């Protein structure tokens, strides 16, 4: 049996980052991944392919206004096969880069399904056979998969998850998106730009549920102006796929049910931790509400076993998983490290306009009894935004009134997902609004 200092199950953005860091710390490291290539959902079915599609969709939208900039380029059209080819090329190149980094850092990579056997052992089931590994420490980073609705199962063709929605061979004439989180809104915008008539339904009163309500209202308004129909406080009561499409019944909170037919239905109601057949019971790992409870450093209830990323409670974000992975393996290596600051993890939605948030919302701060002050700056007053014809939206800072400490930031507008980094640093470093204001920013920029 091969012996390792640490074995990591799952090579997504949590697992492969953890493996590289563990190897850098001098630990003999094994990384186990069941998919053909490392990278996980983010690289192969999530963050990267969706952003490649969104880039093309955004460019298409801007080309429609080229004449306003004095550019005569004719009408643009979508070559979907070429677009998908380019998206896949980006994914392959990045996956190759991850594999190269693992090799460069001396990580032992096993392509197979990993599971716990208890007693510090991990089983790898590969096409060539089964192999058991011994490890002093283990990290569970098996990620997640799209959640379906109990009464509307995926069929992979007419009723699909985001995995299929990034690879349609043609834009559906009518697309229903169930769920107005980041995934649903992003893919809804993509296919709207590519020619689909898109309807988005959301159970909660606002899109991006749980986020800043003012931002949510602004984003819904902007998407509606682009032709996307948004129905909040509405559920998908029934769906039946047939030769003529998918017949659905939508149930609003008030009023009569709505019966319509769509070409395809994308269900984007969240993700569930992938823990099936992971051997958690053999190792004695506690699972609560479908996730593995951990302390701030990723330690589970079993000494020597850690869990990171989507299998743990909290937002299922690639960058959070990576940060957790580093904290976990540094702790496993015996280092004294600060835990991941859960309050300084940004959430981004790559629609147009983009939306990004970090820290507390106004509602959360007031519910905690904090006396806050709120400052807003509209992009309409920015010269750079005017140049880019992107004047919709604003930046909102939430600060403690007594000391001016930045508690949260919410941005809707051009490049919000890039601008949020400075606000995240401010929250992490406990900066004050005055310190931010006295920082010299280049002009003209959106920052």
C-alpha positions in Angstrom: 0.0 0.0 0.0 1.4 3.4 -1.0 1.7 5.8 1.9 1.2 9.6 1.8 1.3 12.4 4.3 -2.0 13.7 2.9 -4.6 12.4 0.4 -7.2 14.8 -1.2 -10.3 13.4 -2.7 -11.5 15.7 -5.5 -9.5 17.9 -7.9 -11.8 20.9 -8.2 -10.7 24.4 -7.3 -10.6 23.4 -3.6 -8.9 20.1 -4.1 -6.2 20.9 -6.6 -5.2 24.2 -4.9 -5.0 22.3 -1.6 -2.8 19.6 -3.2 -0.4 22.1 -4.7 -0.1 24.0 -1.4 0.4 20.7 0.5 3.2 19.7 -1.8 4.8 23.1 -1.4 4.8 22.6 2.3 6.8 19.4 1.9 3.9 16.9 2.4 3.9 13.8 0.2 0.6 14.4 -1.5 -2.0 12.3 -3.3 -4.8 13.8 -5.3 -7.7 11.6 -6.5 -10.2 12.7 -9.2 -12.9 10.6 -10.8 -13.4 12.8 -13.9 -11.0 12.5 -16.9 -9.2 15.8 -16.1 -8.7 18.0 -13.0 -10.5 21.2 -12.5 -13.9 20.2 -11.2 -17.3 21.7 -11.9 -15.9 25.2 -12.0 -13.5 24.6 -14.9 -15.5 22.0 -16.9 -19.2 22.8 -16.4 -19.5 26.0 -14.3 -17.4 29.2 -13.9 -15.2 29.0 -16.9 -17.5 27.7 -19.7 -20.3 30.0 -18.7 -18.0 33.0 -18.6 -16.7 32.1 -22.1 -20.3 32.1 -23.3 -21.1 35.3 -21.5 -18.1 37.0 -23.0 -19.4 36.2 -26.5 -22.9 37.2 -25.5 -21.7 40.5 -24.1 -19.6 41.3 -27.2 -22.6 40.5 -29.4 -24.7 43.0 -27.4 -22.1 45.7 -27.7 -21.7 45.2 -31.5 -25.3 46.0 -31.9 -24.4 49.5 -30.8 -21.2 49.9 -32.9 -22.8 52.5 -35.2 -23.3 54.8 -32.2 -19.5 54.7 -31.7 -18.9 55.6 -35.4 -18.0 52.0 -36.4 -19.6 50.6 -39.5 -19.2 46.8 -39.1 -22.5 45.4 -40.3 -24.9 43.0 -38.5 -23.3 40.4 -36.3 -24.6 36.9 -36.1 -23.9 33.9 -33.9 -21.9 30.9 -35.2 -22.8 28.5 -32.3 -20.5 25.6 -33.3 -17.5 28.0 -33.5 -18.5 29.6 -30.2 -18.7 26.2 -28.5 -15.4 25.1 -30.0 -13.8 28.2 -28.6 -15.4 27.6 -25.1 -14.1 24.0 -25.1 -10.6 25.1 -26.2 -10.4 27.5 -23.2 -11.5 24.7 -20.8 -8.9 22.2 -22.3 -6.1 24.8 -22.0 -6.9 25.6 -18.4 -7.3 21.9 -17.5 -3.9 21.3 -19.1 -2.5 24.1 -17.0 -3.8 22.6 -13.8 -2.3 19.2 -14.7 1.0 20.8 -15.4 1.0 22.6 -12.0 0.2 19.3 -10.2 3.1 17.6 -12.0 5.5 20.5 -11.4 4.8 20.4 -7.7 5.2 16.7 -7.4 1.6 15.8 -6.6 0.8 12.1 -7.1 -2.4 12.1 -9.3 -4.8 9.2 -9.3 -7.6 9.2 -11.9 -10.4 7.2 -10.2 -13.2 7.4 -7.7 -12.0 8.0 -4.2 -13.7 6.8 -1.0 -12.8 6.5 2.7 -12.2 3.1 4.2 -11.6 4.3 7.8 -8.3 4.0 9.7 -6.5 6.6 7.5 -7.1 4.6 4.2 -8.5 5.7 0.9 -9.7 3.5 -1.9 -9.2 4.5 -5.5 -11.4 2.7 -8.0 -10.1 3.2 -11.5 -10.7 1.6 -14.9 -7.5 -0.3 -14.5 -8.4 -1.7 -11.1 -8.7 -0.8 -7.4 -5.9 0.6 -5.3 -5.8 1.5 -1.6 -3.7 4.3 -0.2 -2.7 5.1 3.3 -2.6 8.7 4.4 -2.0 10.4 7.8 -4.4 13.2 6.9 -7.3 13.3 4.4 -9.2 16.2 2.8 -12.7 15.6 1.3 -13.2 18.0 -1.6 -15.7 16.0 -3.8 -17.7 19.1 -4.8 -21.4 19.2 -5.8 -23.9 18.5 -8.6 -27.0 20.3 -9.8 -30.1 19.8 -7.7 -33.3 18.8 -9.5 -36.9 19.4 -8.4 -38.5 16.2 -7.0 -41.5 16.5 -9.3 -39.5 17.6 -12.4 -36.5 15.3 -12.9 -33.8 16.0 -15.4 -34.0 14.1 -18.7 -30.8 15.7 -20.2 -32.7 16.9 -23.3 -35.8 19.0 -22.7 -35.5 19.4 -18.9 -31.9 20.1 -18.2 -29.3 21.3 -15.7 -26.6 23.9 -16.2 -24.3 21.1 -17.4 -26.4 20.7 -20.6 -27.3 24.4 -20.9 -23.7 25.3 -21.6 -23.7 23.0 -24.6 -27.0 23.5 -26.5 -26.6 22.8 -30.2 -29.1 25.5 -31.0 -30.7 28.4 -29.1 -34.1 27.2 -27.8 -37.0 29.2 -29.3 -38.5 29.5 -25.8 -36.4 28.8 -22.7 -37.8 28.6 -19.1 -35.2 29.1 -16.4 -36.2 27.9 -13.0 -34.2 29.8 -10.3 -33.0 33.4 -10.4 -29.6 32.8 -8.7 -26.4 33.6 -10.4 -26.4 30.5 -12.6 -30.0 31.0 -13.8 -29.6 34.6 -14.6 -26.2 34.2 -16.4 -27.4 31.4 -18.6 -30.7 33.1 -19.2 -28.9 36.2 -20.4 -26.6 34.1 -22.6 -29.4 32.4 -24.5 -31.5 35.6 -24.6 -28.6 37.2 -26.5 -28.3 34.2 -28.8 -31.9 34.5 -29.8 -34.1 32.7 -27.2 -37.2 34.1 -25.7 -36.3 33.7 -22.0 -38.6 33.5 -18.9 -37.1 33.3 -15.5 -39.2 32.1 -12.5 -38.1 32.5 -8.9 -39.7 31.3 -5.7 -38.5 34.2 -3.6 -39.6 37.9 -3.9 -36.3 39.0 -5.5 -33.7 37.7 -7.9 -30.4 36.7 -6.3 -32.2 35.7 -3.1 -30.5 36.5 0.1 -28.5 39.3 -1.3 -28.9 43.1 -1.2 -32.5 43.8 -2.1 -31.9 47.1 -3.7 -29.3 45.5 -6.0 -31.7 42.7 -6.8 -34.4 45.1 -7.8 -32.0 47.0 -10.0 -30.7 43.9 -11.7 -34.2 42.5 -12.4 -35.2 45.8 -13.9 -32.1 45.9 -16.2 -32.7 42.3 -17.4 -36.3 43.0 -18.1 -35.3 46.0 -20.2 -33.2 43.6 -22.3 -36.3 41.4 -23.0 -36.0 38.8 -20.2 -39.3 38.0 -18.6 -38.9 37.6 -14.8 -41.6 36.2 -12.6 -40.8 36.3 -8.9 -42.8 34.5 -6.1 -43.6 31.9 -8.7 -43.0 28.2 -8.7 -42.9 25.5 -11.4 -45.8 23.3 -10.4 -45.6 20.8 -13.2 -43.7 20.1 -16.4 -44.2 17.4 -19.0 -41.9 17.0 -22.1 -43.6 16.0 -25.3 -43.1 16.2 -29.1 -44.2 19.9 -29.1 -42.0 21.0 -26.3 -42.3 21.1 -22.5 -45.8 21.9 -21.2 -45.5 23.7 -17.8 -47.7 25.0 -15.1 -46.4 28.0 -13.2 -48.0 28.9 -9.9 -47.6 32.5 -8.8 -48.1 33.4 -5.1 -51.3 35.2 -6.1 -53.5 34.9 -9.1 -54.3 32.0 -11.4 -51.8 29.3 -12.6 -50.0 30.0 -15.9 -49.9 27.3 -18.5 -47.3 27.7 -21.3 -45.1 25.6 -23.5 -41.3 26.0 -23.7 -38.7 24.5 -26.0 -36.5 23.7 -23.1 -36.5 24.1 -19.3 -33.3 24.8 -17.4 -33.6 24.0 -13.7 -31.1 26.1 -11.7 -32.3 25.8 -8.1 -28.9 25.2 -6.5 -26.5 22.4 -6.0 -26.2 19.4 -3.6 -23.0 18.1 -2.1 -21.6 15.1 -3.9 -21.2 12.6 -1.0 -22.6 9.4 -2.5 -20.5 6.3 -1.9 -17.8 8.5 -0.3 -17.4 6.1 2.7 -18.2 8.7 5.2 -20.0 6.2 7.4 -16.9 4.0 7.5 -14.8 6.9 8.7 -17.4 8.1 11.1 -17.9 11.5 9.5 -20.9 13.4 10.6 -23.2 14.8 7.9 -25.9 17.5 8.7 -28.5 18.6 6.1 -26.5 17.1 3.3 -23.2 18.8 4.2 -20.2 18.0 6.3 -19.9 20.4 9.4 -16.4 21.8 9.9 -14.6 24.2 12.1 -13.1 27.4 10.6 -10.0 25.5 9.5 -12.0 22.7 7.8 -11.6 20.1 10.5 -14.4 17.5 10.7 -15.5 15.6 13.8 -12.8 13.0 13.0 -9.2 14.0 13.8 -7.0 14.1 10.7 -9.9 14.4 8.3 -10.8 17.8 6.7 -13.6 18.9 4.3 -13.6 21.9 2.0 -15.7 23.5 -0.7 -19.2 22.6 -1.7 -19.5 19.7 0.7 -19.3 22.1 3.6 -22.0 24.5 4.8 -21.9 28.0 3.3 -21.9 29.5 -0.2 -20.8 27.1 -2.9 -18.1 29.3 -4.6 -14.9 28.2 -6.3 -12.8 31.0 -4.6 -14.1 30.1 -1.2 -13.2 26.4 -1.8 -9.6 27.4 -2.8 -9.2 29.5 0.3 -10.6 26.8 2.5 -8.2 24.3 0.9 -5.1 26.4 1.7 -6.2 26.9 5.3 -7.0 23.2 5.7 -3.7 21.9 4.4 -1.6 24.5 6.3 -3.4 23.4 9.4 -2.8 19.8 8.6 0.9 20.6 8.1 1.0 21.9 11.7 1.1 25.6 10.9 -0.8 28.2 12.8 -3.0 30.0 10.3 -5.9 32.4 10.3 -9.2 30.8 9.2 -11.0 31.9 6.1 -13.0 35.0 6.9 -16.5 34.0 5.9 -17.6 37.6 5.9 -15.1 38.6 3.3 -15.9 36.2 0.5 -17.3 38.0 -2.5 -20.3 36.8 -4.5 -20.4 37.7 -8.2 -23.0 37.5 -11.0 -21.7 38.0 -14.5 -24.7 39.4 -16.2 -24.9 42.7 -17.9 -24.9 44.8 -15.8 -22.7 42.8 -13.5 -23.5 42.5 -9.8 -21.1 41.8 -6.9 -21.4 41.8 -3.2 -19.2 41.3 -0.1 -19.9 41.6 3.6 -23.1 42.6 5.2 -26.2 43.9 3.5 -28.2 46.8 5.0 -30.8 44.4 6.3 -28.3 42.0 7.9 -26.5 44.9 9.6 -29.7 46.4 11.0 -30.9 43.0 12.1 -27.6 42.7 14.2 -28.4 46.0 15.8 -25.5 47.9 14.1 -25.9 51.6 13.6 -24.9 52.0 10.0 -24.4 54.7 7.4 -24.9 54.0 3.7 -23.1 55.7 0.9 -23.9 55.4 -2.8 -22.1 56.6 -5.9 -23.9 56.2 -9.3 -21.9 55.2 -12.4 -23.9 57.9 -14.2 -21.4 60.4 -12.7 -18.3 58.5 -13.9 -16.5 59.7 -17.0 -15.2 56.3 -17.8 -18.6 54.7 -17.5 -20.0 57.4 -19.8 -17.2 56.6 -22.3 -18.1 52.9 -22.1 -21.8 53.6 -22.4 -22.3 51.7 -19.1 -23.8 54.3 -16.9 -26.5 52.2 -15.2 -25.9 51.1 -11.7 -24.0 52.2 -8.6 -21.6 51.4 -5.8 -23.0 51.1 -2.3 -20.9 51.0 0.8 -22.2 50.1 4.3 -20.2 51.3 7.2 -20.4 51.4 11.0 -21.5 54.9 11.8 -19.4 55.3 15.0 -16.0 54.3 13.5 -16.6 54.3 9.7 -15.5 50.7 9.3 -16.5 49.2 6.0 -18.9 46.3 6.7 -20.2 45.6 3.2 -20.2 46.7 -0.4 -22.7 46.0 -3.2 -22.0 47.0 -6.8 -24.2 46.8 -9.9 -22.7 48.1 -13.1 -19.8 47.8 -15.4 -17.0 45.5 -14.2 -18.6 45.1 -10.8 -17.0 41.6 -10.5 -13.5 43.2 -10.8 -14.3 46.3 -8.6 -15.5 44.1 -5.7 -11.9 43.1 -5.0 -11.0 46.4 -3.5 -14.1 46.3 -1.3 -13.3 42.8 -0.3 -9.8 43.9 0.8 -11.5 46.7 2.8 -13.8 44.3 4.6 -10.9 41.9 5.3 -8.6 44.6 6.6 -11.3 46.4 8.5 -10.6 49.6 6.6 -12.6 52.8 7.2 -14.4 54.8 4.5 -11.9 57.6 5.1 -9.0 55.3 4.4 -10.6 54.2 1.2 -11.4 57.8 0.2 -7.8 58.9 0.8 -6.4 56.1 -1.4 -5.4 57.6 -4.7 -7.2 56.0 -7.6 -6.2 56.5 -11.2 -8.4 58.7 -13.4 -10.3 58.1 -15.5 -11.2 54.6 -14.2 -14.3 52.9 -12.9 -12.5 52.4 -9.6 
